[in-house]
Amino acid sequence: MAHTIVTNVCEGVSDCVDACPVACIHPGEGANSKGTSFYWIDFDTCIDCGICLQVCPVERAILAEERPDLQRR
């Protein structure tokens, strides 16, 4: 199962982008409800490795489950 970046928690730090071994994390369009940029995970490409969870400095920005209702592009 893929991981999820929670759009309204993400702060656009991008540590996860550099760490992802399959390049499944992409910049979102516009800003989230906090006014910051954000990223999203392509569920079809994610290999559930968990590296993004390990490197993200923003608490609860990434979930270890597929939740399309919490992530936008």
A tleap script that builds the chain and sets N, CA, C and O, in Angstrom:
source leaprc.protein.ff14SB
mol = sequence {
  NMET ALA HIE THR ILE VAL THR ASN VAL CYS
  GLU GLY VAL SER ASP CYS VAL ASP ALA CYS
  PRO VAL ALA CYS ILE HIE PRO GLY GLU GLY
  ALA ASN SER LYS GLY THR SER PHE TYR TRP
  ILE ASP PHE ASP THR CYS ILE ASP CYS GLY
  ILE CYS LEU GLN VAL CYS PRO VAL GLU ARG
  ALA ILE LEU ALA GLU GLU ARG PRO ASP LEU
  GLN ARG CARG
}
set mol.1.N position { 0.840 -1.182 0.000 }
set mol.1.CA position { 0.000 0.000 0.000 }
set mol.1.C position { 0.884 1.244 0.000 }
set mol.1.O position { 1.914 1.282 0.673 }
set mol.2.N position { 0.483 2.236 -0.742 }
set mol.2.CA position { 1.254 3.472 -0.866 }
set mol.2.C position { 1.126 4.351 0.377 }
set mol.2.O position { 0.213 4.185 1.185 }
set mol.3.N position { 2.047 5.271 0.506 }
set mol.3.CA position { 2.000 6.268 1.564 }
set mol.3.C position { 1.227 7.483 1.052 }
set mol.3.O position { 0.956 7.594 -0.144 }
set mol.4.N position { 0.872 8.394 1.964 }
set mol.4.CA position { 0.112 9.592 1.610 }
set mol.4.C position { 0.761 10.817 2.225 }
set mol.4.O position { 1.144 10.807 3.395 }
set mol.5.N position { 0.883 11.872 1.432 }
set mol.5.CA position { 1.289 13.166 1.974 }
set mol.5.C position { 0.013 13.944 2.253 }
set mol.5.O position { -0.784 14.176 1.343 }
set mol.6.N position { -0.185 14.343 3.483 }
set mol.6.CA position { -1.369 15.088 3.871 }
set mol.6.C position { -1.182 16.532 3.398 }
set mol.6.O position { -0.376 17.278 3.955 }
set mol.7.N position { -1.923 16.909 2.379 }
set mol.7.CA position { -1.749 18.209 1.727 }
set mol.7.C position { -1.741 19.366 2.709 }
set mol.7.O position { -0.869 20.231 2.619 }
set mol.8.N position { -2.668 19.411 3.631 }
set mol.8.CA position { -2.787 20.558 4.524 }
set mol.8.C position { -1.846 20.517 5.721 }
set mol.8.O position { -1.895 21.402 6.575 }
set mol.9.N position { -0.994 19.506 5.794 }
set mol.9.CA position { 0.038 19.444 6.832 }
set mol.9.C position { 1.419 19.692 6.214 }
set mol.9.O position { 2.290 20.290 6.846 }
set mol.10.N position { 1.608 19.234 4.988 }
set mol.10.CA position { 2.890 19.383 4.283 }
set mol.10.C position { 3.299 20.853 4.221 }
set mol.10.O position { 2.464 21.731 4.006 }
set mol.11.N position { 4.599 21.111 4.412 }
set mol.11.CA position { 5.123 22.472 4.348 }
set mol.11.C position { 6.080 22.679 3.182 }
set mol.11.O position { 6.769 23.697 3.113 }
set mol.12.N position { 6.123 21.719 2.270 }
set mol.12.CA position { 6.946 21.862 1.080 }
set mol.12.C position { 8.430 21.797 1.312 }
set mol.12.O position { 9.197 22.357 0.529 }
set mol.13.N position { 8.865 21.130 2.366 }
set mol.13.CA position { 10.286 21.050 2.709 }
set mol.13.C position { 11.072 20.305 1.628 }
set mol.13.O position { 12.183 20.720 1.296 }
set mol.14.N position { 10.547 19.251 1.086 }
set mol.14.CA position { 11.072 18.451 -0.031 }
set mol.14.C position { 12.196 17.473 0.309 }
set mol.14.O position { 12.813 16.934 -0.609 }
set mol.15.N position { 12.484 17.224 1.566 }
set mol.15.CA position { 13.473 16.202 1.911 }
set mol.15.C position { 13.039 14.849 1.352 }
set mol.15.O position { 13.873 14.034 0.957 }
set mol.16.N position { 11.743 14.622 1.323 }
set mol.16.CA position { 11.204 13.348 0.833 }
set mol.16.C position { 11.459 13.167 -0.660 }
set mol.16.O position { 11.680 12.047 -1.121 }
set mol.17.N position { 11.432 14.245 -1.407 }
set mol.17.CA position { 11.623 14.168 -2.859 }
set mol.17.C position { 13.008 13.620 -3.176 }
set mol.17.O position { 13.149 12.714 -3.998 }
set mol.18.N position { 14.019 14.163 -2.533 }
set mol.18.CA position { 15.393 13.721 -2.771 }
set mol.18.C position { 15.641 12.303 -2.282 }
set mol.18.O position { 16.463 11.586 -2.853 }
set mol.19.N position { 14.942 11.894 -1.239 }
set mol.19.CA position { 15.169 10.577 -0.643 }
set mol.19.C position { 14.424 9.446 -1.350 }
set mol.19.O position { 14.836 8.290 -1.246 }
set mol.20.N position { 13.358 9.742 -2.055 }
set mol.20.CA position { 12.522 8.705 -2.666 }
set mol.20.C position { 13.277 7.952 -3.761 }
set mol.20.O position { 13.749 8.570 -4.716 }
set mol.21.N position { 13.400 6.622 -3.639 }
set mol.21.CA position { 14.164 5.850 -4.623 }
set mol.21.C position { 13.430 5.629 -5.947 }
set mol.21.O position { 14.052 5.212 -6.924 }
set mol.22.N position { 12.143 5.894 -6.002 }
set mol.22.CA position { 11.387 5.656 -7.237 }
set mol.22.C position { 10.766 6.932 -7.814 }
set mol.22.O position { 9.969 6.855 -8.750 }
set mol.23.N position { 11.110 8.076 -7.283 }
set mol.23.CA position { 10.636 9.379 -7.774 }
set mol.23.C position { 9.115 9.445 -7.889 }
set mol.23.O position { 8.580 9.848 -8.922 }
set mol.24.N position { 8.423 9.045 -6.820 }
set mol.24.CA position { 6.958 9.070 -6.846 }
set mol.24.C position { 6.376 10.309 -6.177 }
set mol.24.O position { 5.156 10.441 -6.092 }
set mol.25.N position { 7.224 11.221 -5.699 }
set mol.25.CA position { 6.757 12.412 -4.989 }
set mol.25.C position { 6.913 13.631 -5.898 }
set mol.25.O position { 7.994 13.895 -6.424 }
set mol.26.N position { 5.815 14.368 -6.073 }
set mol.26.CA position { 5.772 15.466 -7.027 }
set mol.26.C position { 5.242 16.743 -6.375 }
set mol.26.O position { 4.472 16.672 -5.418 }
set mol.27.N position { 5.648 17.917 -6.887 }
set mol.27.CA position { 5.116 19.172 -6.342 }
set mol.27.C position { 3.643 19.328 -6.682 }
set mol.27.O position { 3.200 18.989 -7.779 }
set mol.28.N position { 2.899 19.846 -5.720 }
set mol.28.CA position { 1.480 20.104 -5.937 }
set mol.28.C position { 1.265 21.433 -6.631 }
set mol.28.O position { 2.188 22.236 -6.768 }
set mol.29.N position { 0.052 21.651 -7.062 }
set mol.29.CA position { -0.297 22.898 -7.733 }
set mol.29.C position { -0.828 23.895 -6.708 }
set mol.29.O position { -1.737 23.581 -5.940 }
set mol.30.N position { -0.266 25.079 -6.699 }
set mol.30.CA position { -0.728 26.123 -5.792 }
set mol.30.C position { -0.204 25.947 -4.382 }
set mol.30.O position { 0.907 25.462 -4.166 }
set mol.31.N position { -1.030 26.355 -3.424 }
set mol.31.CA position { -0.663 26.285 -2.010 }
set mol.31.C position { -1.750 25.543 -1.247 }
set mol.31.O position { -2.889 25.441 -1.702 }
set mol.32.N position { -1.384 25.033 -0.090 }
set mol.32.CA position { -2.363 24.346 0.753 }
set mol.32.C position { -3.088 25.361 1.646 }
set mol.32.O position { -2.915 26.569 1.484 }
set mol.33.N position { -3.885 24.875 2.571 }
set mol.33.CA position { -4.665 25.775 3.423 }
set mol.33.C position { -3.793 26.606 4.363 }
set mol.33.O position { -4.249 27.624 4.885 }
set mol.34.N position { -2.538 26.184 4.586 }
set mol.34.CA position { -1.614 26.963 5.418 }
set mol.34.C position { -0.885 28.020 4.592 }
set mol.34.O position { -0.160 28.857 5.130 }
set mol.35.N position { -1.090 27.967 3.271 }
set mol.35.CA position { -0.433 28.927 2.395 }
set mol.35.C position { 0.950 28.507 1.958 }
set mol.35.O position { 1.684 29.316 1.390 }
set mol.36.N position { 1.331 27.260 2.205 }
set mol.36.CA position { 2.649 26.775 1.811 }
set mol.36.C position { 2.525 25.844 0.606 }
set mol.36.O position { 1.454 25.312 0.316 }
set mol.37.N position { 3.647 25.663 -0.085 }
set mol.37.CA position { 3.669 24.691 -1.168 }
set mol.37.C position { 3.566 23.302 -0.553 }
set mol.37.O position { 3.763 23.136 0.651 }
set mol.38.N position { 3.262 22.317 -1.366 }
set mol.38.CA position { 3.108 20.962 -0.855 }
set mol.38.C position { 3.508 19.956 -1.927 }
set mol.38.O position { 3.694 20.317 -3.089 }
set mol.39.N position { 3.637 18.708 -1.534 }
set mol.39.CA position { 3.966 17.614 -2.446 }
set mol.39.C position { 2.890 16.549 -2.356 }
set mol.39.O position { 2.097 16.528 -1.415 }
set mol.40.N position { 2.869 15.670 -3.338 }
set mol.40.CA position { 1.927 14.555 -3.335 }
set mol.40.C position { 2.645 13.299 -3.804 }
set mol.40.O position { 3.643 13.374 -4.520 }
set mol.41.N position { 2.127 12.140 -3.394 }
set mol.41.CA position { 2.705 10.844 -3.752 }
set mol.41.C position { 1.833 10.174 -4.795 }
set mol.41.O position { 0.616 10.077 -4.642 }
set mol.42.N position { 2.476 9.711 -5.861 }
set mol.42.CA position { 1.779 8.934 -6.883 }
set mol.42.C position { 1.604 7.519 -6.337 }
set mol.42.O position { 2.570 6.763 -6.234 }
set mol.43.N position { 0.380 7.170 -5.992 }
set mol.43.CA position { 0.096 5.875 -5.374 }
set mol.43.C position { 0.498 4.702 -6.259 }
set mol.43.O position { 0.883 3.648 -5.754 }
set mol.44.N position { 0.411 4.876 -7.571 }
set mol.44.CA position { 0.745 3.787 -8.495 }
set mol.44.C position { 2.239 3.516 -8.574 }
set mol.44.O position { 2.651 2.417 -8.946 }
set mol.45.N position { 3.053 4.503 -8.228 }
set mol.45.CA position { 4.502 4.363 -8.309 }
set mol.45.C position { 5.149 4.039 -6.959 }
set mol.45.O position { 6.196 3.392 -6.915 }
set mol.46.N position { 4.543 4.476 -5.877 }
set mol.46.CA position { 5.088 4.275 -4.527 }
set mol.46.C position { 5.302 2.788 -4.245 }
set mol.46.O position { 4.429 1.963 -4.515 }
set mol.47.N position { 6.479 2.456 -3.698 }
set mol.47.CA position { 6.797 1.057 -3.379 }
set mol.47.C position { 6.708 0.777 -1.877 }
set mol.47.O position { 7.127 -0.287 -1.421 }
set mol.48.N position { 6.173 1.712 -1.117 }
set mol.48.CA position { 5.945 1.524 0.318 }
set mol.48.C position { 7.234 1.257 1.083 }
set mol.48.O position { 7.258 0.431 1.996 }
set mol.49.N position { 8.306 1.956 0.712 }
set mol.49.CA position { 9.594 1.732 1.371 }
set mol.49.C position { 9.692 2.456 2.715 }
set mol.49.O position { 10.431 2.016 3.595 }
set mol.50.N position { 8.958 3.560 2.885 }
set mol.50.CA position { 8.951 4.277 4.148 }
set mol.50.C position { 10.057 5.297 4.337 }
set mol.50.O position { 10.140 5.930 5.390 }
set mol.51.N position { 10.904 5.465 3.343 }
set mol.51.CA position { 11.998 6.430 3.481 }
set mol.51.C position { 11.451 7.845 3.677 }
set mol.51.O position { 12.009 8.625 4.448 }
set mol.52.N position { 10.368 8.174 2.986 }
set mol.52.CA position { 9.786 9.512 3.123 }
set mol.52.C position { 9.372 9.792 4.568 }
set mol.52.O position { 9.542 10.905 5.065 }
set mol.53.N position { 8.831 8.781 5.232 }
set mol.53.CA position { 8.442 8.929 6.640 }
set mol.53.C position { 9.649 9.217 7.525 }
set mol.53.O position { 9.560 9.991 8.478 }
set mol.54.N position { 10.765 8.596 7.204 }
set mol.54.CA position { 11.976 8.745 8.005 }
set mol.54.C position { 12.616 10.118 7.863 }
set mol.54.O position { 13.186 10.635 8.824 }
set mol.55.N position { 12.529 10.722 6.669 }
set mol.55.CA position { 13.243 11.981 6.437 }
set mol.55.C position { 12.385 13.229 6.588 }
set mol.55.O position { 12.926 14.330 6.690 }
set mol.56.N position { 11.078 13.090 6.603 }
set mol.56.CA position { 10.203 14.263 6.687 }
set mol.56.C position { 10.283 14.895 8.080 }
set mol.56.O position { 10.033 14.218 9.077 }
set mol.57.N position { 10.632 16.196 8.159 }
set mol.57.CA position { 10.732 16.853 9.455 }
set mol.57.C position { 9.389 17.386 9.983 }
set mol.57.O position { 9.321 17.884 11.107 }
set mol.58.N position { 8.337 17.283 9.186 }
set mol.58.CA position { 7.032 17.819 9.575 }
set mol.58.C position { 6.168 16.688 10.119 }
set mol.58.O position { 5.794 15.772 9.387 }
set mol.59.N position { 5.861 16.761 11.389 }
set mol.59.CA position { 5.101 15.707 12.057 }
set mol.59.C position { 3.738 15.487 11.412 }
set mol.59.O position { 2.978 16.430 11.188 }
set mol.60.N position { 3.444 14.220 11.118 }
set mol.60.CA position { 2.165 13.766 10.549 }
set mol.60.C position { 1.883 14.289 9.141 }
set mol.60.O position { 0.736 14.275 8.694 }
set mol.61.N position { 2.933 14.754 8.433 }
set mol.61.CA position { 2.741 15.199 7.051 }
set mol.61.C position { 2.634 14.013 6.104 }
set mol.61.O position { 2.034 14.122 5.035 }
set mol.62.N position { 3.217 12.875 6.493 }
set mol.62.CA position { 3.161 11.671 5.664 }
set mol.62.C position { 2.590 10.538 6.501 }
set mol.62.O position { 3.005 10.303 7.636 }
set mol.63.N position { 1.635 9.850 5.911 }
set mol.63.CA position { 1.003 8.706 6.575 }
set mol.63.C position { 1.411 7.414 5.894 }
set mol.63.O position { 1.614 7.382 4.681 }
set mol.64.N position { 1.530 6.357 6.668 }
set mol.64.CA position { 1.926 5.050 6.136 }
set mol.64.C position { 0.712 4.268 5.640 }
set mol.64.O position { 0.598 3.064 5.869 }
set mol.65.N position { -0.176 4.959 4.968 }
set mol.65.CA position { -1.355 4.333 4.389 }
set mol.65.C position { -1.822 5.162 3.202 }
set mol.65.O position { -1.489 6.342 3.092 }
set mol.66.N position { -2.582 4.553 2.328 }
set mol.66.CA position { -3.089 5.245 1.149 }
set mol.66.C position { -4.405 5.944 1.490 }
set mol.66.O position { -5.427 5.290 1.701 }
set mol.67.N position { -4.370 7.275 1.543 }
set mol.67.CA position { -5.545 8.079 1.911 }
set mol.67.C position { -5.765 9.176 0.880 }
set mol.67.O position { -5.398 10.325 1.124 }
set mol.68.N position { -6.352 8.852 -0.259 }
set mol.68.CA position { -6.555 9.867 -1.308 }
set mol.68.C position { -7.424 11.036 -0.847 }
set mol.68.O position { -7.356 12.116 -1.432 }
set mol.69.N position { -8.231 10.842 0.181 }
set mol.69.CA position { -9.079 11.913 0.688 }
set mol.69.C position { -8.286 13.012 1.400 }
set mol.69.O position { -8.815 14.102 1.620 }
set mol.70.N position { -7.025 12.744 1.764 }
set mol.70.CA position { -6.191 13.712 2.479 }
set mol.70.C position { -5.117 14.344 1.608 }
set mol.70.O position { -4.389 15.231 2.055 }
set mol.71.N position { -5.020 13.893 0.379 }
set mol.71.CA position { -3.950 14.345 -0.514 }
set mol.71.C position { -4.544 14.891 -1.803 }
set mol.71.O position { -5.428 14.281 -2.404 }
set mol.72.N position { -4.044 16.054 -2.219 }
set mol.72.CA position { -4.453 16.570 -3.526 }
set mol.72.C position { -3.217 16.818 -4.365 }
set mol.72.O position { -2.094 16.827 -3.862 }
set mol.73.N position { -3.442 17.018 -5.640 }
set mol.73.CA position { -2.304 17.223 -6.555 }
set mol.73.C position { -2.043 18.654 -6.797 }
set mol.73.O position { -1.123 18.996 -7.541 }
savepdb mol mol.pdb
quit
